[in-house]
Amino acid sequence: MFQIIQRRYLYFSISLLIIVPGLIGLALWGLPLSIDFTGGSLVEARFVQSTQSVDLEQVRQAYATQGFTDVSVQTTRDASSGLDNGFVARSQALSQAQQSAILASLSTTYGPATVESAETVGPSVGREVASNAALAVLAAAVAILLYVWFAFRGVEHSYRYGVAAIIALFHDVLVVVGLSALAGHYLGWQINSLFLTALLTVVGFSVHDTIVVFDRIRENLRLYRRMDYETVVNHSVVQTLDRSINTQLTVLFTLLALALFGGETTRPFVITLLVGIASGTYSSIFNAAALLVVWEKREWRTWFGRGDRAAAAA
């Protein structure tokens, strides 16, 4: 039998190695918030007759002539021509006249511009979206804690299952948020309203997988009453291993295809989902159930060199 729970500190260490760089990036650079949260204008345009790729510096200069110096710009590729003949620009709010002037300036080099989308969000709307995002994640966490506590009320220390599920949930949230901070700094990604959709989807997948494992632990605790708790938990995780991995792989393969062959504008959303769901599968298998064993044995008493784990379990 696979010894998963017995190697729990190895898996905890792997989680830390993944999460810590993201937290460092978050502390250094913060989250790259888009106009959905900060307010401003987003313009997506394409030069369909262009025979050359768009120069991002030239786009920034066109914005600078209208007084916009803090602009985030990304190119978009035309699948038929293979050229990066479009761009997506995020800036402070600009008027219709300013937008037309910017596109007219670029049209002298790249030909007529086609505006594929243009939107402006006020700062008050952005603040409301940001506060609603935080409330949504908090409400989901509280609801999950109460649900798991109630669903496992027949098990001794049922509240532990709810707390362990929430810790695994926040593990996945930290992975996603850390990824966004790093990708924002190095790849120019920005967090928009789709990020909240991705985050809540990751939360749902993570908790679903965790509950499957916990439910098998509950069943096996009734079947193997004389068996050591750690052994029962490990046996339960191994029993659900194939189901958890196979179920998530179907989703991951689909997301991988979308990330490779989908559009530029949806790629950050898809990759966020891909990483988050992979993290949810990992935390459900290797972290959530292991936390129950740590709690049962009160192993934190040995974390600072006092005694050993065997003594803690006594």
C-alpha positions as a printed NumPy array, in Angstrom:
array([[  0.   ,   0.   ,   0.   ],
       [  1.176,   3.524,  -0.757],
       [  2.416,   5.318,   2.348],
       [  0.955,   8.754,   1.669],
       [  0.007,   9.954,   5.143],
       [  3.244,   8.656,   6.638],
       [  5.167,  11.041,   4.339],
       [  2.937,  14.002,   5.175],
       [  5.736,  16.366,   6.115],
       [  7.329,  15.852,   2.706],
       [  4.063,  16.912,   1.049],
       [  3.658,  19.835,   3.442],
       [  7.167,  20.952,   2.447],
       [  6.311,  20.745,  -1.255],
       [  3.276,  22.937,  -0.624],
       [  5.458,  25.502,   1.14 ],
       [  7.952,  25.5  ,  -1.736],
       [  5.088,  26.307,  -4.114],
       [  3.323,  28.881,  -1.946],
       [  6.25 ,  30.866,  -0.503],
       [  7.564,  32.301,  -3.826],
       [  4.061,  33.515,  -4.627],
       [  3.714,  35.157,  -1.226],
       [  7.086,  36.861,  -1.695],
       [  5.93 ,  38.128,  -5.092],
       [  2.669,  39.284,  -3.552],
       [  4.527,  41.207,  -0.838],
       [  6.941,  42.799,  -3.321],
       [  4.65 ,  43.663,  -6.224],
       [  1.078,  43.135,  -5.02 ],
       [ -1.741,  41.9  ,  -7.212],
       [ -1.891,  43.304, -10.767],
       [ -5.46 ,  44.613, -10.605],
       [ -7.21 ,  45.382, -13.88 ],
       [ -9.719,  48.143, -14.56 ],
       [-12.442,  45.825, -13.243],
       [-11.09 ,  46.63 ,  -9.779],
       [ -9.252,  49.933, -10.149],
       [-11.392,  51.656, -12.776],
       [-10.209,  52.805, -16.196],
       [-10.524,  51.919, -19.88 ],
       [ -9.8  ,  48.739, -21.812],
       [ -9.437,  48.828, -25.595],
       [ -8.931,  45.771, -27.78 ],
       [ -8.172,  46.603, -31.408],
       [ -6.851,  44.812, -34.48 ],
       [ -5.237,  45.989, -37.701],
       [ -6.594,  43.409, -40.122],
       [ -4.693,  44.752, -43.147],
       [ -1.353,  45.031, -41.392],
       [  1.618,  43.106, -42.786],
       [  3.691,  43.523, -39.624],
       [  3.287,  42.805, -35.934],
       [  2.289,  45.584, -33.583],
       [  5.135,  47.301, -31.719],
       [  4.088,  47.649, -28.073],
       [  6.356,  50.662, -27.569],
       [  4.639,  52.447, -30.427],
       [  1.246,  51.773, -28.822],
       [  2.513,  53.229, -25.534],
       [  3.794,  56.313, -27.337],
       [  0.403,  56.792, -29.002],
       [ -1.213,  56.738, -25.557],
       [  1.468,  59.071, -24.173],
       [  0.604,  61.736, -26.756],
       [ -2.879,  61.82 , -25.199],
       [ -1.462,  62.13 , -21.67 ],
       [ -1.607,  58.449, -20.608],
       [  1.779,  57.242, -19.373],
       [  0.687,  54.345, -17.141],
       [ -0.579,  51.874, -19.747],
       [ -0.529,  48.073, -19.763],
       [ -0.369,  46.656, -23.293],
       [ -0.349,  43.126, -24.691],
       [ -0.367,  41.974, -28.29 ],
       [ -2.938,  39.55 , -29.671],
       [ -2.275,  37.131, -32.521],
       [ -4.331,  36.595, -35.657],
       [ -4.613,  32.833, -36.189],
       [ -4.968,  33.121, -39.981],
       [ -1.929,  35.328, -40.618],
       [  0.204,  34.35 , -37.639],
       [  0.947,  38.022, -36.956],
       [  0.559,  39.849, -33.652],
       [ -1.564,  42.44 , -35.456],
       [ -3.75 ,  43.391, -32.498],
       [ -3.382,  44.729, -28.99 ],
       [ -5.189,  44.972, -25.674],
       [ -4.474,  48.154, -23.708],
       [ -5.549,  49.059, -20.172],
       [ -5.248,  52.636, -19.01 ],
       [ -6.961,  55.355, -17.034],
       [-10.374,  56.333, -18.335],
       [-10.168,  57.884, -21.799],
       [-12.826,  59.621, -23.872],
       [-14.104,  58.533, -27.261],
       [-12.155,  61.364, -28.877],
       [ -8.912,  60.265, -27.195],
       [ -9.477,  56.65 , -28.238],
       [-10.088,  57.712, -31.847],
       [ -6.939,  59.862, -31.839],
       [ -4.808,  56.983, -30.52 ],
       [ -6.105,  54.542, -33.143],
       [ -5.73 ,  57.142, -35.908],
       [ -2.092,  57.631, -34.917],
       [ -1.422,  53.892, -35.086],
       [ -3.348,  53.504, -38.344],
       [ -0.689,  55.502, -40.193],
       [  1.681,  52.584, -39.591],
       [ -0.564,  49.527, -39.476],
       [ -3.575,  50.476, -41.58 ],
       [ -7.237,  50.821, -40.544],
       [ -8.047,  49.702, -37.002],
       [-11.004,  47.546, -36.008],
       [-12.132,  47.998, -32.396],
       [-13.122,  44.566, -31.119],
       [-14.078,  45.757, -27.652],
       [-13.903,  48.94 , -25.595],
       [-15.126,  49.499, -22.058],
       [-14.722,  51.995, -19.26 ],
       [-15.22 ,  51.259, -15.555],
       [-15.48 ,  53.954, -12.885],
       [-13.349,  53.742,  -9.721],
       [-16.406,  53.34 ,  -7.475],
       [-17.518,  50.299,  -9.485],
       [-14.002,  48.881,  -9.225],
       [-13.981,  49.227,  -5.437],
       [-17.375,  47.522,  -5.236],
       [-16.144,  44.601,  -7.356],
       [-13.05 ,  44.228,  -5.137],
       [-15.079,  44.213,  -1.908],
       [-17.609,  41.772,  -3.375],
       [-14.786,  39.459,  -4.439],
       [-13.389,  39.32 ,  -0.902],
       [-16.855,  38.789,   0.574],
       [-17.6  ,  35.997,  -1.905],
       [-14.496,  34.023,  -0.942],
       [-15.113,  34.601,   2.781],
       [-18.785,  33.59 ,   2.513],
       [-17.829,  30.447,   0.593],
       [-15.296,  29.499,   3.286],
       [-17.797,  29.981,   6.132],
       [-20.519,  28.052,   4.293],
       [-18.129,  25.172,   3.578],
       [-16.977,  25.04 ,   7.202],
       [-20.559,  24.849,   8.472],
       [-21.617,  22.308,   5.848],
       [-18.703,  19.929,   6.465],
       [-19.136,  20.246,  10.229],
       [-22.822,  19.357,   9.885],
       [-22.292,  16.56 ,   7.333],
       [-19.724,  14.854,   9.566],
       [-21.562,  15.445,  12.845],
       [-21.666,  11.687,  13.518],
       [-17.868,  11.468,  13.549],
       [-15.813,  12.237,  16.64 ],
       [-14.33 ,  15.757,  16.481],
       [-16.393,  16.589,  13.401],
       [-15.292,  20.229,  13.455],
       [-11.774,  19.102,  12.572],
       [-12.971,  17.989,   9.149],
       [-14.408,  21.425,   8.454],
       [-11.258,  23.205,   9.594],
       [ -9.015,  20.854,   7.57 ],
       [-11.16 ,  21.464,   4.47 ],
       [-10.847,  25.24 ,   4.923],
       [ -7.058,  25.021,   5.363],
       [ -6.816,  22.977,   2.154],
       [ -9.073,  25.54 ,   0.458],
       [ -6.844,  28.448,   1.491],
       [ -3.822,  26.444,   0.315],
       [ -5.329,  26.522,  -3.188],
       [ -6.306,  30.185,  -2.899],
       [ -2.734,  31.091,  -1.941],
       [ -1.365,  29.102,  -4.885],
       [ -3.68 ,  30.925,  -7.308],
       [ -3.058,  34.367,  -5.791],
       [  0.706,  33.795,  -5.735],
       [  0.641,  32.691,  -9.366],
       [ -1.257,  35.859, -10.291],
       [  1.274,  38.074,  -8.495],
       [  4.229,  36.42 , -10.249],
       [  2.532,  36.312, -13.663],
       [  1.502,  39.946, -13.283],
       [  5.099,  41.004, -12.706],
       [  6.822,  38.777, -15.261],
       [  4.145,  38.253, -17.932],
       [  2.041,  41.392, -17.629],
       [ -1.145,  39.569, -16.621],
       [ -3.85 ,  41.49 , -14.792],
       [ -6.602,  40.312, -12.481],
       [-10.082,  40.972, -13.857],
       [-13.582,  39.765, -13.054],
       [-12.796,  36.379, -14.64 ],
       [-10.222,  35.844, -11.898],
       [-13.008,  35.756,  -9.303],
       [-14.852,  33.196, -11.426],
       [-11.705,  31.065, -11.619],
       [-11.049,  31.396,  -7.889],
       [-14.553,  30.3  ,  -6.866],
       [-14.406,  27.415,  -9.353],
       [-11.123,  26.268,  -7.819],
       [-12.679,  26.486,  -4.355],
       [-15.588,  24.308,  -5.487],
       [-13.366,  21.644,  -7.057],
       [-11.042,  21.591,  -4.059],
       [-13.794,  21.133,  -1.497],
       [-15.562,  18.508,  -3.621],
       [-12.426,  16.376,  -3.794],
       [-11.681,  16.86 ,  -0.1  ],
       [-15.176,  15.767,   0.918],
       [-14.834,  12.597,  -1.175],
       [-11.705,  11.674,   0.789],
       [-13.25 ,  12.62 ,   4.136],
       [-16.377,  10.603,   3.397],
       [-14.282,   7.492,   2.8  ],
       [-12.431,   8.139,   6.079],
       [-15.783,   8.299,   7.872],
       [-16.876,   4.978,   6.374],
       [-13.618,   3.231,   7.191],
       [-13.587,   4.493,  10.775],
       [-16.826,   2.547,  11.282],
       [-15.471,  -0.561,   9.543],
       [-12.023,  -0.667,  11.172],
       [-12.694,   0.439,  14.731],
       [ -9.592,  -1.247,  16.141],
       [ -7.218,  -0.009,  13.482],
       [ -4.827,   2.864,  14.155],
       [ -6.261,   6.24 ,  13.056],
       [ -3.296,   7.063,  10.807],
       [ -3.594,   3.69 ,   9.063],
       [ -7.311,   4.174,   8.47 ],
       [ -6.749,   7.633,   6.995],
       [ -3.958,   6.404,   4.721],
       [ -6.096,   3.451,   3.573],
       [ -8.96 ,   5.836,   2.794],
       [ -6.77 ,   8.188,   0.77 ],
       [ -5.346,   5.284,  -1.26 ],
       [ -8.862,   3.988,  -1.944],
       [ -9.959,   7.341,  -3.392],
       [ -6.682,   8.047,  -5.196],
       [ -7.678,   6.65 ,  -8.597],
       [-11.058,   8.353,  -8.567],
       [ -9.629,  11.727,  -7.559],
       [ -6.841,  11.727, -10.129],
       [ -8.901,  10.346, -13.022],
       [-11.757,  12.781, -12.416],
       [ -9.479,  15.8  , -12.3  ],
       [ -7.394,  14.714, -15.286],
       [-10.427,  14.972, -17.578],
       [-10.783,  18.617, -16.551],
       [ -7.051,  19.336, -16.664],
       [ -6.65 ,  17.957, -20.196],
       [ -9.501,  20.145, -21.415],
       [ -8.02 ,  23.236, -19.763],
       [ -4.57 ,  22.415, -21.143],
       [ -5.998,  22.304, -24.666],
       [ -7.696,  25.666, -24.112],
       [ -4.477,  27.15 , -22.738],
       [ -2.476,  25.992, -25.752],
       [ -4.955,  26.709, -28.521],
       [ -7.409,  29.225, -27.032],
       [ -7.376,  32.99 , -27.422],
       [ -4.891,  35.344, -25.816],
       [ -7.524,  37.166, -23.788],
       [ -8.805,  34.001, -22.06 ],
       [ -5.395,  32.365, -21.538],
       [ -4.712,  33.866, -18.071],
       [ -8.17 ,  32.732, -16.927],
       [ -7.637,  29.191, -18.257],
       [ -4.13 ,  28.845, -16.805],
       [ -5.378,  30.119, -13.451],
       [ -8.053,  27.42 , -13.491],
       [ -5.52 ,  24.805, -14.597],
       [ -3.083,  25.568, -11.776],
       [ -5.845,  25.995,  -9.189],
       [ -7.574,  22.695,  -9.949],
       [ -4.247,  20.855,  -9.988],
       [ -3.494,  22.418,  -6.6  ],
       [ -6.942,  21.395,  -5.341],
       [ -6.303,  17.784,  -6.305],
       [ -2.913,  17.86 ,  -4.584],
       [ -4.198,  19.445,  -1.368],
       [ -7.149,  17.054,  -1.13 ],
       [ -4.954,  13.971,  -1.469],
       [ -1.757,  14.975,   0.305],
       [ -2.677,  17.746,   2.746],
       [ -6.284,  17.73 ,   3.952],
       [ -6.396,  14.183,   5.323],
       [ -2.866,  14.487,   6.686],
       [ -3.947,  17.505,   8.739],
       [ -6.492,  15.281,  10.499],
       [ -3.698,  12.93 ,  11.557],
       [ -1.519,  15.826,  12.746],
       [ -4.45 ,  17.109,  14.803],
       [ -5.329,  13.675,  16.166],
       [ -1.741,  13.089,  17.315],
       [ -1.174,  16.717,  18.39 ],
       [  2.116,  16.658,  16.56 ],
       [  2.64 ,  20.397,  16.921],
       [  4.008,  19.608,  20.394],
       [  7.102,  18.104,  18.709],
       [  7.676,  20.757,  16.028],
       [ 10.165,  22.717,  18.104],
       [ 12.332,  19.842,  19.292],
       [ 10.368,  18.728,  22.344],
       [  9.957,  14.968,  22.4  ],
       [  9.221,  12.942,  19.296],
       [  6.118,  12.034,  17.35 ],
       [  5.716,   8.73 ,  19.087],
       [  5.565,  10.517,  22.399],
       [  3.048,  12.953,  21.03 ],
       [  0.776,  10.112,  19.98 ],
       [  0.946,   8.485,  23.402]])
